């Protein structure tokens, strides 16, 4: 999860840094470099640049990234809507088969969005490895859609999570992500390039994702989004949910699952206490980021993922 990097009292630990390789690609006029930002990014950047706490800097952030040389800027939360739809469909399918007596179906179902949580579950509780959802994370979905349009493009993910670097480099599932930078590393790039966010113009909003998609960054947001999606489409379908945040609590959750307490449940695990907003590469207090993300989510035009215009992109991936 990378929390060891954040709390090491003598600074002896560090995550792998791709900043120099990124800057080389940005300086190369022959390369298309595309960046996707996690929903929590606008919640942290504003205060770092001296804006009042809770200020959302979406438009200015997009302009600043374009000034750095990125050709396109995407917001990862639009792919969160796709993840919700896929995970919701997978859960309904597994649950229906289980209730109809299919003994090959393994329950409970574990969310897949937090790589540190899913890796921990597979390593410490190998009997549940087939219970982890097969749905791709929003970061990977975004990268895959971009590579579908331009296979030669370089795709960069910026977020608070150090574990995303592990996810991007894994060999078992192609991530289509070339570099992962934390917020902290991105701030270093801004400072090195003398980027003044306050002086930036306002670019157009880069995402029309639903409220549920934008809430992915907060603990409990993934499970809530999936339940809301299923309830919207199948009002009579009951989905039991249990969640945990912090790997210590996640381990307790899986221990109870092993004892048979959560058969038929959807289990959401977040490795960092508070969710993605508390990742090892974040820049500000968790409660501030949580409030800002909720504010950002409230401003969404749609509440449910099934109401957004991005669902057609899932059909593109299936071709």
C-alpha positions as CSV (number, residue, x, y, z in Angstrom):
1,X,0.0,0.0,0.0
2,X,3.0,2.3,0.3
3,X,2.2,3.6,3.8
4,X,5.7,2.5,5.0
5,X,7.1,5.2,2.7
6,X,4.8,7.8,4.2
7,X,5.5,7.0,7.8
8,X,9.2,6.0,7.8
9,X,10.7,8.3,10.5
10,X,14.1,8.6,8.8
11,X,13.0,8.7,5.1
12,X,14.8,5.5,4.3
13,X,12.1,4.2,2.0
14,X,11.0,5.5,-1.4
15,X,8.7,4.4,-4.2
16,X,10.0,4.0,-7.7
17,X,10.1,7.4,-9.4
18,X,9.3,7.8,-13.2
19,X,9.6,11.6,-13.2
20,X,12.7,11.8,-15.4
21,X,11.4,9.3,-17.9
22,X,8.1,11.3,-18.1
23,X,9.9,14.6,-18.6
24,X,12.0,13.0,-21.5
25,X,8.8,11.9,-23.2
26,X,7.1,15.3,-22.7
27,X,10.2,16.9,-24.3
28,X,10.0,14.7,-27.4
29,X,7.7,16.3,-30.0
30,X,7.2,13.0,-31.8
31,X,5.5,11.3,-28.8
32,X,1.9,11.7,-27.8
33,X,1.7,11.8,-24.0
34,X,-1.7,11.5,-22.3
35,X,-2.4,12.0,-18.6
36,X,-5.3,10.7,-16.5
37,X,-5.9,12.2,-13.1
38,X,-7.5,10.5,-10.1
39,X,-10.7,12.2,-8.7
40,X,-8.8,13.1,-5.5
41,X,-6.2,15.2,-7.3
42,X,-8.2,18.4,-7.5
43,X,-8.9,18.0,-3.8
44,X,-5.2,18.2,-2.9
45,X,-3.6,20.5,-5.5
46,X,-5.6,23.6,-4.7
47,X,-4.4,24.0,-1.1
48,X,-0.8,23.2,-2.1
49,X,-0.9,26.3,-4.3
50,X,-2.4,28.5,-1.6
51,X,-6.1,28.3,-2.5
52,X,-8.6,28.2,0.4
53,X,-9.2,24.7,1.8
54,X,-11.6,22.7,-0.3
55,X,-11.1,24.7,-3.5
56,X,-11.6,22.6,-6.6
57,X,-9.0,23.5,-9.2
58,X,-10.2,21.3,-12.1
59,X,-10.0,23.8,-14.9
60,X,-6.7,25.3,-13.8
61,X,-5.2,21.9,-13.2
62,X,-6.1,20.9,-16.8
63,X,-4.5,24.1,-18.2
64,X,-1.4,23.5,-16.1
65,X,-1.0,19.9,-17.3
66,X,-1.4,21.1,-20.9
67,X,1.3,23.7,-20.2
68,X,3.7,21.0,-19.1
69,X,3.3,19.4,-22.5
70,X,0.6,16.7,-22.1
71,X,-1.4,16.3,-25.3
72,X,-4.6,15.2,-23.7
73,X,-6.0,15.2,-20.1
74,X,-8.5,12.7,-18.9
75,X,-10.2,12.3,-15.6
76,X,-10.1,8.7,-14.4
77,X,-13.6,8.9,-12.7
78,X,-15.4,8.5,-16.0
79,X,-13.9,4.9,-16.1
80,X,-15.1,4.4,-12.5
81,X,-18.6,4.5,-14.0
82,X,-17.6,1.7,-16.3
83,X,-16.1,-0.3,-13.5
84,X,-19.3,0.0,-11.5
85,X,-21.4,-1.3,-14.4
86,X,-19.0,-4.2,-15.0
87,X,-18.6,-5.1,-11.3
88,X,-22.4,-4.8,-10.7
89,X,-23.1,-7.2,-13.6
90,X,-20.5,-9.6,-12.4
91,X,-21.9,-9.6,-8.9
92,X,-25.4,-10.2,-10.1
93,X,-24.3,-13.0,-12.3
94,X,-22.3,-14.8,-9.5
95,X,-25.1,-14.3,-7.0
96,X,-27.8,-15.6,-9.3
97,X,-25.8,-18.7,-10.1
98,X,-25.0,-19.3,-6.5
99,X,-28.6,-19.0,-5.4
100,X,-29.6,-21.4,-8.2
101,X,-27.3,-24.1,-6.8
102,X,-24.2,-23.6,-8.9
103,X,-21.4,-25.1,-6.7
104,X,-18.6,-23.7,-8.9
105,X,-19.4,-20.2,-7.9
106,X,-17.2,-18.8,-5.1
107,X,-18.5,-16.2,-2.6
108,X,-18.1,-13.7,-1.1
109,X,-17.1,-11.3,-4.0
110,X,-14.2,-9.0,-3.4
111,X,-13.8,-5.6,-5.0
112,X,-10.8,-5.2,-7.3
113,X,-10.2,-1.4,-7.4
114,X,-7.6,-1.2,-4.6
115,X,-4.5,-3.2,-5.8
116,X,-3.0,-3.4,-2.3
117,X,-6.2,-4.9,-0.9
118,X,-6.6,-7.5,-3.7
119,X,-2.9,-8.6,-3.5
120,X,-3.1,-8.9,0.3
121,X,-6.3,-11.0,0.0
122,X,-4.7,-13.3,-2.6
123,X,-1.5,-13.8,-0.7
124,X,-2.8,-14.3,2.8
125,X,-6.1,-16.0,1.9
126,X,-5.3,-17.9,-1.3
127,X,-8.5,-19.9,-1.0
128,X,-10.3,-16.7,-1.9
129,X,-8.2,-15.7,-5.0
130,X,-11.0,-16.7,-7.3
131,X,-13.4,-14.5,-5.4
132,X,-11.7,-11.2,-6.4
133,X,-13.7,-9.4,-9.0
134,X,-12.3,-9.7,-12.6
135,X,-13.4,-6.1,-13.3
136,X,-10.5,-3.8,-14.4
137,X,-9.8,-0.8,-12.2
138,X,-10.7,2.7,-13.5
139,X,-7.0,3.4,-14.1
140,X,-6.5,0.4,-16.3
141,X,-9.8,0.9,-18.1
142,X,-8.9,4.4,-19.0
143,X,-5.4,3.3,-20.2
144,X,-6.9,0.5,-22.3
145,X,-9.4,2.8,-24.0
146,X,-6.7,5.3,-24.8
147,X,-4.4,2.6,-26.2
148,X,-7.3,1.3,-28.3
149,X,-7.4,4.6,-30.1
150,X,-3.6,5.2,-30.1
151,X,-1.4,2.2,-29.3
152,X,1.8,4.3,-29.5
153,X,0.6,6.9,-27.0
154,X,2.3,7.1,-23.6
155,X,-0.3,7.0,-20.8
156,X,0.4,8.5,-17.4
157,X,-1.6,8.2,-14.2
158,X,-1.5,10.8,-11.5
159,X,-3.0,9.8,-8.1
160,X,-2.4,9.6,-4.4
161,X,-1.7,5.8,-4.5
162,X,1.8,4.3,-4.4
163,X,0.3,0.8,-5.0
164,X,-0.8,1.9,-8.5
165,X,2.9,1.7,-9.5
166,X,2.8,-2.0,-8.6
167,X,-0.4,-2.4,-10.5
168,X,1.0,-0.7,-13.6
169,X,4.1,-2.9,-13.6
170,X,2.4,-6.3,-13.0
171,X,2.7,-9.0,-15.7
172,X,-0.5,-11.0,-15.0
173,X,-2.9,-8.4,-16.3
174,X,-1.8,-5.8,-18.9
175,X,-2.3,-2.4,-17.5
176,X,-1.6,-0.2,-20.5
177,X,-0.2,2.4,-18.1
178,X,3.4,3.6,-18.9
179,X,4.1,5.8,-15.8
180,X,2.4,6.4,-12.5
181,X,3.2,9.5,-10.5
182,X,1.9,10.4,-7.1
183,X,0.5,13.9,-6.3
184,X,3.7,14.6,-4.4
185,X,5.8,13.8,-7.4
186,X,3.5,15.8,-9.7
187,X,3.9,18.8,-7.3
188,X,7.7,18.4,-7.7
189,X,7.3,18.7,-11.5
190,X,5.1,21.8,-11.2
191,X,7.6,23.5,-8.9
192,X,10.6,22.5,-11.2
193,X,8.7,24.0,-14.2
194,X,7.6,27.1,-12.3
195,X,4.0,26.4,-12.8
196,X,1.8,29.0,-11.0
197,X,-1.7,27.4,-10.7
198,X,-3.3,30.7,-9.6
199,X,-2.1,32.4,-12.9
200,X,-3.5,29.6,-15.0
201,X,-6.6,30.0,-17.1
202,X,-9.7,27.8,-16.6
203,X,-10.0,24.9,-19.1
204,X,-13.2,23.1,-19.8
205,X,-14.3,20.4,-17.3
206,X,-12.7,17.0,-18.3
207,X,-15.3,14.7,-16.9
208,X,-19.0,14.2,-16.8
209,X,-18.9,11.1,-14.6
210,X,-21.6,10.4,-12.1
211,X,-21.6,11.2,-8.4
212,X,-21.0,7.6,-7.6
213,X,-18.0,7.4,-9.9
214,X,-16.5,10.5,-8.4
215,X,-16.9,9.0,-4.9
216,X,-14.7,6.1,-5.6
217,X,-11.8,7.8,-3.9
218,X,-13.5,7.6,-0.4
219,X,-13.7,4.5,1.7
220,X,-17.0,2.8,1.1
221,X,-17.5,4.6,-2.2
222,X,-17.0,1.5,-4.4
223,X,-19.4,-0.7,-2.7
224,X,-22.0,2.1,-2.4
225,X,-21.7,2.8,-6.1
226,X,-22.2,-0.8,-7.0
227,X,-25.2,-1.2,-4.7
228,X,-26.8,2.0,-6.1
229,X,-26.3,0.8,-9.6
230,X,-27.9,-2.6,-9.0
231,X,-30.8,-1.0,-7.0
232,X,-31.4,1.4,-9.8
233,X,-31.7,-1.3,-12.4
234,X,-33.1,-4.1,-10.2
235,X,-35.0,-2.5,-7.3
236,X,-35.9,-5.8,-5.6
237,X,-32.4,-7.2,-5.6
238,X,-30.8,-7.2,-2.2
239,X,-27.0,-6.9,-2.0
240,X,-25.3,-7.4,1.3
241,X,-22.1,-5.3,1.8
242,X,-19.3,-5.2,4.3
243,X,-16.2,-3.0,4.0
244,X,-12.9,-2.3,5.8
245,X,-10.2,0.3,5.5
246,X,-6.6,-0.1,6.4
247,X,-4.9,-3.5,5.8
248,X,-5.1,-4.5,9.5
249,X,-8.9,-4.2,9.3
250,X,-9.0,-5.8,5.8
251,X,-7.2,-8.8,7.2
252,X,-9.8,-9.1,10.0
253,X,-12.6,-8.8,7.4
254,X,-11.0,-11.7,5.4
255,X,-10.5,-13.8,8.6
256,X,-14.3,-13.5,9.3
257,X,-15.0,-14.4,5.6
258,X,-12.9,-17.5,6.0
259,X,-15.0,-18.4,9.0
260,X,-18.1,-18.3,6.7
261,X,-19.6,-15.1,8.0
262,X,-19.8,-13.3,4.7
263,X,-21.1,-15.8,2.2
264,X,-23.1,-14.0,-0.5
265,X,-21.6,-10.6,0.5
266,X,-19.8,-8.0,-1.5
267,X,-16.6,-7.1,0.4
268,X,-14.9,-3.8,-0.2
269,X,-11.4,-3.4,1.0
270,X,-9.3,-0.2,1.0
271,X,-5.7,-0.5,2.0
272,X,-5.4,3.1,3.2
273,X,-7.5,4.3,6.2
274,X,-10.0,6.7,4.6
275,X,-9.7,5.3,1.1
276,X,-7.7,6.4,-1.9
277,X,-7.6,10.0,-0.6
278,X,-5.3,8.7,2.1
279,X,-2.8,7.1,-0.3
280,X,0.9,7.4,0.5
281,X,1.4,10.0,-2.2
282,X,-1.2,12.4,-1.1
283,X,-0.5,16.0,-0.1
284,X,-3.0,16.9,2.6
285,X,-5.0,15.7,5.6
286,X,-7.4,12.9,4.8
287,X,-10.5,14.8,6.2
288,X,-9.8,17.8,3.9
289,X,-9.5,15.6,0.9
290,X,-12.6,13.6,1.8
291,X,-14.7,16.8,2.1
292,X,-13.3,18.2,-1.2
293,X,-14.0,14.9,-3.1
294,X,-17.6,14.8,-1.7
295,X,-18.0,18.4,-2.8
296,X,-16.8,17.5,-6.3
297,X,-19.1,14.5,-6.4
298,X,-22.1,16.6,-5.4
299,X,-21.6,18.8,-8.4
300,X,-22.0,15.9,-10.8
301,X,-24.9,16.1,-13.2
302,X,-25.8,12.4,-12.7
303,X,-26.0,10.4,-9.6
304,X,-25.8,6.9,-11.0
305,X,-23.3,5.4,-13.4
306,X,-26.0,3.9,-15.6
307,X,-27.1,7.4,-16.5
308,X,-23.8,8.6,-18.0
309,X,-22.8,8.7,-21.7
310,X,-19.7,6.6,-21.3
311,X,-21.2,3.2,-21.2
312,X,-20.8,2.8,-25.0
313,X,-17.1,2.7,-24.3
314,X,-17.5,-0.7,-22.7
315,X,-18.7,-2.0,-26.1
316,X,-15.5,-0.7,-27.7
317,X,-13.4,-2.7,-25.2
318,X,-15.4,-5.9,-25.9
319,X,-14.8,-5.8,-29.7
